Amino acid sequence: MSADATVRTLIDAVAARIIASADELTALDQAIGDGDHGVNMKRGFEAILAERDAIAALPLPQALQKAGMTLVMKVGGASGPLYGTLFMQLGKSLPEGTEMVM
């Protein structure tokens, strides 16, 4: 499997799990917050899925940064910057030329 195919597979798996868990995340958030966490995370990962091929075509550090920026732009509340920054910092922490190991 090529590196970009591996990244596409990872994006698909993570996005599917977040999207499938949207109702549960919302219910948990309703107990302590405003109840929009699941909807917001679903929107963010649907946006990542929409850009999946473009993200997967990038070198891994840039792919993580692009995914993070997508979350920052699409996920509302504090979660967008929180999870987006996680992905962006992961990408920045990898040396240039880092590739997926098969």
Order of alpha helices (4+ residues) and beta strands (2+ residues): alpha-alpha-alpha-alpha-alpha-alpha
